[in-house]
Amino acid sequence: MKTADDEPIRINFDRTVIDGVPRERLTDICDIPVESETVRVWGNQADEAANGGDYLLFADRDGHFGGEYTYLARIERATILDDKTAAAFTDAVGWGEVSDESYPHVLFLEPVYETTLNRENFWETVGYSGWPNNTFARIKFDRTGSTFFEEYDSVADLIEQIRGTRIDSSSAADDYETLESAIADVRTRLEESSKETSWLETRLGEALIIEWSAALEGFKPSGTVTSSTAATFDQLRAIYESIEPELVETADELGIGSHFSFSPAKTLFLCWVRILQAKIADGGAPLSQPRLNSILRDTYTVEGEETSSRPTDIDHPVLSHIRETSPTVYAFTAPPEDWLTTVRYGSILFEEANRNHWTDLSEGDVVVLHARGESSDDELATQQSGVIGVGIIGRRFETNDPWWQDEHEDESYSLIASFDRLFLTGSIGEIDTSRSITEKSTSRIDREAAALTSDLLPTDRANEICSGTSSTEFPVQSMYATFRAEDGAVDRDRPIALVEAMAESLTEVTTVNVHESCRGSIPDDTLEGLYFPDDGDERVLEQITTALQSGKHILLTGPPGTGKTEIARRVCSHLTARYPYLYSDYEMTTATADWSTFDTVGGYMPNESTESDGDDLAFTPGIVLNRLKNNRTETQSNELIVIDELNRADIDKAFGQLFTLLSGQSVQLPYTKDGREIELTTTDELSGRPADHQYLVPDSWRIFATMNTYDKTSLYEMSYAFMRRFAFVRVPAPELPADDGQLEDLVYEYADAWGLDPDRNVAMATGRVWRETNHAVEERAIGPAIIEDVLRYVNHHPESDLEYHLTQAVISYIFPQLEGVPKRRQIVRDIAAVREIDDSLLERAAREMLQVTVAENE
């Protein structure tokens, strides 16, 4: 924010972040996530809430480029308020006194530090040649041109280096979202405390920290260790237990918060040891929460020692996942008919009243699925009660589609957590996933519920297993329970024992529904950051949405540089994130002239699994078939595929048998697996799960392809049979006006979208090159992405060398697009006519790269 005299001011920041806002002003307006009497808040008009644990840098700006970052704040929590609440909140904190706008994106900040960081130097470090104009923007530290990770070990290292004095650090910390934020806060509180806080460093000493670090090298929680490492861990555990009362007292005095399941005392110990490890920096491995948890609970195995009577040779993906990642493990209980919906969509549903349980879930968490015997519907039969499966959580999202039976009776379960992997007992093949619960009769639901629970682990047996493991029964007391030990830490021993008991009965099932079509629209912000004049982005997305809903594959056509590949990538990324029950992932590839059906469909290759000399051949799926079945798990998948530059391939040779498949019909391939012909089939012609020799094409599966109109002749080489299976979506280059003033405005519109602020001479020269390139020959244009490269290159160099650098940019970025173009000589001549172009330099490059001359008399 700048005054009319171009002087920096921070009206809202000074009032609401430094001094804080009295809590009583806000309690009737919205939830307050901190307990202090005053809260620090900041707001803006972003559409998506920031993440808790992220940091904000606040700047005093000196003109457009200069100034300092003067404050660093951690986001405790952020939320988007509705319009009415946002207006009330804006008035309550005092923003309305300096602005007529309301600010729905509210960020609660705690703690806040003073800092000093030069803005211009910092943005140069992270590779921004232009300056973002956004009030609120995320920093991309690994962007092209960034030297950030050459100067800092990590983002946490940057925060540690620039963090100055904490402003009002007397308040107690709340739960820490990340270990990095916990370490930073603990370090600050130790340094700023008026009491003696060096006792742990004195008690342990440097030698002991080095010994612990060495023992932690290669240690996996609940893994196997040598006897000497076990002795070191025993020592660590004994020391912690002996000083725990002092840790409790110190954590309370300093106001240390908790970190997930760790109490303030354990969090203090963990962070303090990490601080000492960083101070000594003598190799080894850092102490982490899962490692410390395993050591304190003695869950690792010592080489050569006998372990418990539980079987140790059971191998299951969920067991490996729990032992290697130490996730939070839950037990979810529901009526048997509700789990039928989980089977259909590979997801768990939550009603709004249980949003907190939905929010607590993270990718990689594990859920043990428990079915009650009694149904929620009196007309349905009672089933067995017990554990029916286990799953690993994937993405969380929201939907308005009615999935559960109750949703057709004015209930809402809009909060969804998908499974990345799902394992169930019972006869899953008897469950019809093509129809919703409301389309099934009572007798059909009873039969499917009985099939689902037919081979479950009974609740009584689950209680026995859990009690024998940790003296605590299976947590069936609520719909959503967390496996916890007596000290409140996450208990993984009980779920491990349960999975071991069920391992032979568990079958992995697909988490995508092959019968559902994609019916939703693609939001406009999918292409945020890409600029299309005159709402061109909305038109492109509308055409793609129509094609998806009408069952067509999508072919994006247009000049090079118009963003076709990026559009396809972003749309596929949105679809996989928003519809994980439809799409398991997406894959991008580039077509080549060498492609054949061996590349796309597959063919015989040496069988790596045999112990022979490699003469045995086995069918290996190609690029397309690999999207339909997970090679690692052999379960059904549904990965979208993006084929860039489709025109490079010989379509008939590359896609062969796929023509029939793309038209919605099954096809048999001239290959066999286990003596049976490989079959590509559709949902209309297959009921149940596909066999090993079958590849099932889900109703929502789509190919996205791109093709440059510079290679337009390839379009007419495609057979009609192939073309009619695609919707052609044109992504044109913008119309470049003849008027220089209008051209300048257009270039600056793009520059703003790219975060650039070029000099007027640079902008105009680049615009003229673009116009001459696109107007030289009919239907031979380039898109803005290529001009972005040109503009960034030129903008990075001094204006005094504009002629040289602009010509070099043309040679580097535009000339490669002209290779093979029949009338490239005319295009080069028109570019050479731009007064800011060095025509002699352009001439030499054109001869070498394009085999054309600029001079008229040659």
N, C-alpha and C positions, 0 to 999 in steps of 0.2 A: 504494500500500500504506500502511495506517495502523496505528498501534499502538492499544492499548486506550485510551490517553490522547489519541487523535486527533492525535498528533504525526507529522510526516512522517519516513519512514525510507527508505533505499535499500540494503538489505542486499545483494541480488544484484548491483545495479548497481555499488556500491563495490568488491565483491570481484572481479567478473569483467570489468568494463569498464575501470575506472580502473587497477587493478593488473595486470589481465590474468591469463591462465591459462597455466602452463608448457606449451609445445607438446608435450613428451614425454608428458604425461598423455593427450593426445587422438589421437596418431598411429595408435594401434592400433584406434581406434574408428571414425574417419571421415576423409575427405579434408580437409586443411587448405589453404585457398586462399592463405595468406600465408606468407612465408618467415621472419618474425621468430621469436625464441626464445619469446616470449610472445604470445598472441593474445587479442583482446578479443571476447567473445561475449555475446550476450543471447538469451534464449529465451522462447517463449510457446506457446500451444496453438492457434494459427491453423491452418486446414486448407490454406491456399494459401501458397506461399512468396513472400516479398517479392522485389522486383526489385533486382538489383545496380545501384548508382548512386543509389538512393533514399536519403533521409535520415530519421533518427529524432530526435525531440525527447524528452528525458527530463526529468521534472518532480519537484520537491519540492512536494508538495501540502500546502496549509494548509486543512484541512477539505475540504468538497466543491467549493468554487468557487475559493478563493484559491490562492496559491502562485506559484512561478516555474518556468519551464523553465530548467534549469541546465546541460544538456549537449546538444550537437548531434553526431550521429555519422553517418557515411556508411556505407551497407551495401555491403561489398565483395562478399559473396555470401550467399545464404540458401538453406536446404534443409529438406526435411521428412524426418525420420528415421523408420525403422520403430520399433515399440514397444520392441523389445529394445535397439536401438541408442540410442534416446532415453533409456531408463532408465540405460544405462551412461554416456552423455554427461552426464546430470543429476548422477549421483554423482561423476563425474570433475571437473567444474567446481565442485562444492561446493554446488549448489542443493539437493541432498537434505538438507543440514543445517538448512534453514529451511522445507522444504516436503515434503509427502508425495507431491506430484504430479511427474510427469515432463513435460518440455517438448520435444516433437518438432520444433517450428519453431525452428531454430537460425540465428541471424544473426551472421555474422562482421563486425565493425565496424572500419573503418580509413579515414580517421583519425577521432579524437574531439577535439572542441573544447569549451572552456568557453563558456558563453553566458548571457545574462540576458534573459529575455522574460517579461513578466507574463501569466499564463495567462488571467485574466479579460478583459483588454483584447484579447488576441490572438483569443480565441474570439468576442468581439463583432465584431472586424474581419472575420472570415470568415463572419459571419452566423449563428452558432449561438446561439439564445436559450436552449436547454437545453444540458446538458453530457453528452458521451458517457461512458458508464461502462466502455467497452472498455479493456482493457489495451493493445491494439494496434489502431489504427483509422487508416484513410487520411483525410487532410484534403481536402475538396473546396473549392478556393479560389474557384470561380466560382458557388457556389450562390446562390439567391435571397436577397437581403438582405446579401450580402457587399460590403464596400467595399475588399477587399484590393487590387484592381488600381487603385484610386484612390490608395492609399498606397505601393504598390510597383510597379515596372515589370514584374516577373516574379517567379517563385518563386526563381530564381537570385539576384535582387536582394535578396530577404528573407534568403536564406542568407548572402549577402555581408555584409549589415548586422548580423546577429545573431551571426555567427561570431566568437568571441573567440580566445584563445590556444589553439594546438594543444597537446594533451597528448602529450608524447614524439614529436616530429616527426623524430627522427633516422633512423627506418627509411625505406628506399627505397619509393617508391610502386609499386604494380603497375599494370597497364593501366587507363587511365581509360575508364569506360563512356560518359561524355558529355563534350563539350567544356566545358560549364559546370563540371563537377567538376574537370576538368583545370585550367581557369583559376583556380578557387578554390584548389586545392592549390599551383599554381605561385606565386600571389600570396603565400600564407602562407609558403612556403619562401623566397621572396625577402626577405620582411620579417623573418623570424626568423633568417636566416643571419648568422653572425658575420663572414663575409667580404664584401668589396666586391662588390655585385651590381648596381650602377647603370651598368655600362659600356655596355650596349646602349642605354639611354636617352640617354646622353651621346654615343655614336657616331652615332646616327640623328638626334636633334634633332626638335623639334616640327614644323618646316617639312616635313621629309621624311615624317613620319607623315601630315600633312594631305594632302600630294600623293598618297601611296599610297591613302588613303581615298577621295579624289576619283576616282582612276582605277578603283577597284573598283566604283564606282556603276554598276549595271546589268550588270556582267560576269558571264556564265555560263561555267562551266568548259568548255573546249574550244570556246567560241563565237568570234565574230568581234569584233575590236577595231580602233580607229583606230590610225594610225601613232604618234600622240603617246602613247596609252595603252600601246601595245607598247613604246615607249621607256622608259616608267616601269616596266613589268614587267621589261624587260631589266635596268634598274638594280636592282630588288628582287632579281632572281635573282643578279646579280653580287655584291651585298652579302652575300646569304646564303652563297654559295659561299666568299667571302673570310673570313667569320667562323665558318664551320662548325666548324673545329677548336676554337675557343674555346667554342662552344655545346656541343660534345661534352664538354669538360672541365667546364664549369659544370653541365651536366645531371647528370653523374656525381657531382660534389661535393654537389649539392642533393638527389640521390636522386629525380630526375624520372622518371616512368614513361612508357610509350608510350601513344599514342591510336590504336587500331586499327593501320593500316599505318604510321603515323608513328613514327619512331625517337624516343628521348628528346630528341635534339638538335632535331629538327624540331618536336616537341611544345612544347619550351621556347620556340623562336622564335615559333611561332604564338601561344601563350598570352601571351608577353611583348608582342608587337605588339598583341594585343587589349587587354591591360591599358593600354598607352600610348594606344590609340585611345579607350578609355573615359575616360581621364584628361583627354585634350584635348577630346573631344566637339565636334568642329568639322564635323559633317556627313559626307557620303560614305557608304561602305558598309563593314561590318566584314570583316576577313580571315577566311576559313573554311578548313577542311581541303581541300575540293574545289577552292576557288579557288587556294590556295597550291600544291596538288599540280599543277594545270594550269599555273601560272606557272613553277614549278621545272622541269617537264618540257617546257615550251614546246609545249603541245598546242593552243593557240588559233590562229586564222587572222587575219592582218592584212589589212585592207581594201586592195584594189588589187594585192596580191601574188599570184603564182602559188603554188598549193599543190601537194601531191604528185600523182602521176599517178593516184591512186585516184579513182574517180568521186565527184563532189560533189553530184550532183543526185538521188541515191537517197534516197527518203523511205520510212521504215518506222517503225512505232510503237516497236519495241525500240531502234532507233538514237536516236530522240528521247528515249526514257526514259534511256538510258545517258548521253547528252550533257547532259541537264538535271538529272539526280539524282546522277550519279557513284556508282553502286552498286558493291558487290563483285560480281565476275563469276566464275563457276565453270564448270568443264568436268566433267560427270559421265559416266562410261563404264559401260555395262552390256550384257549380251547382248541381241540383237534381240528375243527373246520377252518380256523384262522390260519393254521399252518399250511393248509392247501393253497391259500393265496400266496404264501411265501414260496411254495414250490413253483407256482405259476410265474411269479415275477422275480424270483431270486432276491427278495428284499424283505425287510421288516417295516411295518407301518406304525406310526405313532399319532395319537390325537394331540391337539394343541395343548391340552392340559398337561401332557407329558413332554413338552418341548425341552425341558431341562435334561431329561434322559437322552433325548435325541441329540442335543447339543454336546453332551458329555462323550459321545462316541467319537472315536478317531479311527482313521484308516489303519488296519492291522490289528485292531482289537478283536478278541475272540468271543463268540457267543455260543453258549450251550443251550440247545433248544429243548424245552420241557413242555410236554402236552398234558393238560389236565384231563381227567377222565370225563368230567361233565361238560356238556356243550352249553353255549350261551343261548341256544335255541331249544325250547322244550320239545319241539317236534323231532329233534335229532337224537339218535341213540347215544348211550354212554359207551365210551371206549376205554381201553387200558390207559393208565396214567404212567408216564415215565419219560425218560430222555430219548428223543427221536433223532438227534443229530447235533452237529456242531458246524459253525461257519466262521470265516474270517471276513471282517467288515471291509467294504470298499468305500464308495463315495456316499455322501449324504446329499439329498436334494429335496425339493418340494414339488408337488404336483396337485392339480385339481381333478385329475381323473379318478372316478370312483372305482376302487378295487375290491373293497371288502363289502360284505353283505350289509353291515350296519350303515355304510355310507349311502345306501339307497333308502335309508330310513332317517334322513336328516342328521346323520352323524358325519364328522369330517376327520379323516386320517390323512392329512396332506403332507406330513413329514415322513420322509422315506430314507432308510439306510439300506443300501444295496450290499450284497455279499460279493466279495472278490472270489471266494471259493466256498462251496457248500457241500457238506457230506451228510447223508441221511441213511437211516435204517429203513426197513420196510420194503414193500413192493412198489417202488416209485413208478414203474412202468404202467401201473394200473390207474394212474392219476391223469386225467385229461386236462392238459394245459392250454388247449385251444379254446376253451369256454370259461367264462367267468363264473364265480360262485352263484350269481343270480340266474344263470342260464341252466343250472343243474337242478334236478329234482331232489327231494329230500332223500329218497332211497339211494340216488347216485352219490350224494354227499356222504351218506353213511358208509357206502361201500368203499369210497376213496379214503375216508378217515380211518376205516378199519385196515385198509392196505398200508396206509402211512404208519400206523402204530403196531403193525403186526409183529415186528421184530425189535421192539424198543427195549431199552434198559429200564425195568420197572422201578418206580420211585423207591420202594422199600430197599431194592438192591442198591440203588444209587446212594441212599442214606447209609447203608452198611459200608460201602466203599469209601465215602467221604469221612465217616466217623473213624474208620480204621486208618485213614491217612492223617487226619489232623484233629480228631475228637469233635468235629463239627459236622452236622448233617448237611444234606443238599439244601441250598437256599430256596425253598418254595414258598416263602412267606409273602412274596410280592411278585407283581408282574415283571418288574425290572430290578434285579438284584446283582450286586457285585460280589464275587468271591473274595472274601477278606479274611485275614488272619486275626488273631486276638489283639495284636498291636495296631490293627487298622490298615496294615500294608496289604497290597493285593496278594491273594493266595492263589498260586498256580499249581500247587501240589494236588489239590482235589480235582480240578478239571483235567490235569494230566492223567490221574488215576482213572477218571471216568472215560476218557478217550481211549486209554489202553484197554479198558474192559470192553469197549464197543468196537475196537479197530477192525475186527474181522467182519463185522456186520455193516460197516459204513461203506456207502457207495457215493462217489462224487457225482453230482448232478450239475447240469448246466445252469448258469445264472442269467441266461438270456432267454427271452420268450420268442421262439421262432415263428409264432403265429400272428404276433402283433405287428401292425404297420405303423410307420411314423406319421402321426397326424398333427403334431404340433407345428407352430411357426418358429422361424428363426429370428431372434430379436435383433433390432438395428445395431445395438452396441457390440454385436459379434465382430463387426469390422471397425471398431473404434481405433483411431490412430491412422486409418487409411482414408484418404480424402477423395471423394467423388463429387464433382460439381453437379448442381441441380438434382440432388437426391438420387444420384445414380446408384448409390449403394443400396438404397431401399428397393429400387426396381430389380437389381440383381438378386437380392435375397428373396424377394417375392417370387421371382421366376424359379429359383432353386426350391423354395418351399412347395410351389405348385407341382414341380416335377417329382419331388419326393412323395407327395401325397397321391400322385396319379400313377405311381409305380414305374417311373422312368429313371434311367441312369442319367447322369449329368455330364455334358461336355461343354466346358468353358472355352470360348473362342475369343480371339482379339489380338491386337498387336503385342509384340513383346514389351514387357514392362508395365502392363496394365493391372497387374496384381492377381492374375488368374490362379496361380499356384497358392498364393497366400490366402485368397478367398476360400479355395477348396480346403486348405489346411485348417483354417479357422472354423469353417462350417463343420467339418468332421470332428474337430476338437470340442465344439459346442455339443454336437449330437452325442458323443461318447460321455461327456460330463453330465448332460441333462437327461439322457436316456440310457443309463447303464444296464437296465433290464432289457434293452434292445441291442445295444452295441457294446461289445467287450473292449474294443480298441479301434485304432485305424492305422493303416500302413501307407507310407508314401514310397513310390518307386518311379524311375524314369525309363520310358520305353527306348529301345534301341533297334537298329535295323537288323540285328542278328536274332531278334526274338522269334521263337517258334512255339508250338504248343508244349514243347518240353519245358519252356520257361514259365508259361502261364498255367498249364494244366498239370504237367508233371510227366514222369517217365521212369523207366528202370535205371537204377543205379546200383553199384556194389553195396551189399548189405553189411553195414558196419557192425551189426550185432553178432555176426557169425564169427567163428574162430577159424574159418577156412582161409584160403589164400586170396580171397576177394573175388572168386569167380561167381559166387552166388549173387544174383541180382534181385532187388526188391523194388516195388513201386515207391517212388518218392514224390510227394505232391509239389506242385509248382506255386507260383506267386498267388494265383487266385484261390486254389484249393486250400492253401495254408491259412486263408482267412476264415475258413468254414469249420476247421477242427483244430483244437489245441494239441500240437504235437507232443507236448510235455505231459498233459493229463488225459489225452484222448477224449475229452469232453467237447460237446458242441460249442463253437464260438461264432461270433458274428462281427468280424472286423471290416470296417469300411476300407476301401482301397482308393488311393489317389494315384493315377497314372499320369505323370507329367510328360508333356510333349508326345502325346499319343501318335502324332503324325509321323514320328520317326520309324514306327513299326510297320511291317507289312501285315496289314490287318488280317487278311484271310489266312496267312501262314501262321500268325501268332495266336489267333483266337479260335480257329477251326471249330472243334466240337462245342465251344462255348456259345456259338450262335443259337443253338437249340436251347441251351440252358437260359440264356438271356431272354428268350421269348416265353419263358415260364413252363417249359416242358423238361421232363427227365431225359437223361442221355447216358448210355453206357460207353465206357472207354475201352480201348483195346489193350487193357492191362488187367492183371488179376492180383488179388491179395488173399492168401490162404485158399487158393483154388477157386475164388469167386471173382467175377468181373467187377472192376471198379465202377460204381454207379454214382452219377450226380443226379440228385432228386429234389423235388419241391415238396412243400408241405401238403399240397393237394394229393400227392401220391404216396405219402408215407405217414403212418400213424405210429406213435411211440418213438423211442430213441433210435437213431440210425445205427446200423451194424458197423463193424470195423471196415467193411469194404464200401460203405456208403458215405457220401458227403451230402449233407442236407443244406439247401439254400434257404435261409430265413426269408420271410415275406418282406422284411425291412432292409435286406441287404442291398447295397448300392455301390456302383462304380462311379467315381468322380474322375474325369479326365480333362486335360487341358491341351489346347492346340493353338499355335501362333498363326494368325492370318497371313504372316509373311510366307508361311508354307501352305497357303490355301489350296494349292493344287492337290495336296494330299487328300483333302476332303473328298474330292471327286474320284479318288482311287478306292475309297471305301465302298464296299458293297451296300446296296440298299438294305439288305437284311440286317446289316450291322447298324447303319445310321438310324433306322426307324426305332431302335430300342433306346435311343438317347434323346434327351431334350437338349437342344443347342441354346446355350445362354451366352449372349454376346456381352463382352466387357470391352467397350470401345475406348480409344484414346480420346481425350477431350478435344472439343473444337477450339482451335487456337486463333484468336481474333487478329485481323490485319492491323487494327488500331493499336499503337504501341502502349497507350495508356491502359487500355483494357487488358493487353497482354501482361503488363506489369502487375495489375491487380490480381490476375489469375496466378502468376508465379508466386506472389506473396501469400495468396490463399494456401497454396501447396506448402510453401515454406513454413507457414504457421503450423500446419498439420504435422510437419516433420521436425518441429522444434528448432527451426533455423531463423536467423535474423540477418539475412545477407545485405550487404551494401547495395544501393540502388543500381550502380553500374554493373555489379556482378549479376544481379537479378535480371536486368534487362538484356545483358549479353547472353545469358543462359537461355532466356526466353526466346530470343531471336534465333539461336541455334536450333532450339526445339521446333520453332515454327518452320524454318527452312527445311529441316529434316522431314517434317511431316507433309509439307506442301509441295515438295519437289516432284514426287511421283504419286499418281493416284493410287489409293489403297495400300500405300507403303508408309506406315506411321510407327512411332514408338510411344510407349506409355510413360507415365510419370515416374515409375520406379527407376528407370534409367536416368531420367533427368535429376532425380534425387541424388543419385551417385555423382553426377556431374556437378551439381550445385554444392554438395558437401565437399567435394575435392577442391573446387575453386574457392569456396568460402573459407577454406582452411589456410589459404596462401595469401600473401600480401597483394593489395589491389594494384600496386605498381607493376606486378608481373601478370596482370590479368590476361593479356594476349597469349603469353606462353602457356599458362596453366589451363586456360579454357581450351586451347588447342590440344594439350596433352589429355585433358579429360574427354574430349571428343574421340581421340584416338583410343583411349582405354575403354570407354564404355559404349560409344555409339558404333564405332567401326566393327566390333564383333557381331553386331546385329545385321550388318550389311553383307556379310560373307555369303556368296551364292545368290544374292539378289540381282536379277538381270539388269536393272537400270540403276545400279549403285553409282555409276559414274556421274549421273545427273544429280543424285543426292549429294555426293561429295562436292561437286561444283557449287551447288547452292549453299552448302555450309561454308565453303571457302569464301563466299561473297559477304559473309558477316564481317563487319569492319573490325571486330575484336578478335578475329581468327588470324593466326600466323599462317598464310596460305602456302609459303614455302615448306614449313614444317609439315603441314597437312599433306602437301604434294608427295613428299618423301615417304610418309607413312602409308599413303594410299597406294603408291606403287608397290611397296613391300607386302602389305597386308591384303589388299583387295585387287591388285593387278590392274589398277586404273590410273589415269592421269587426270589432272585438273585443267591443264592448259587447253584452250580451245583449238589451237593449231596442231594438235597431236591426235 
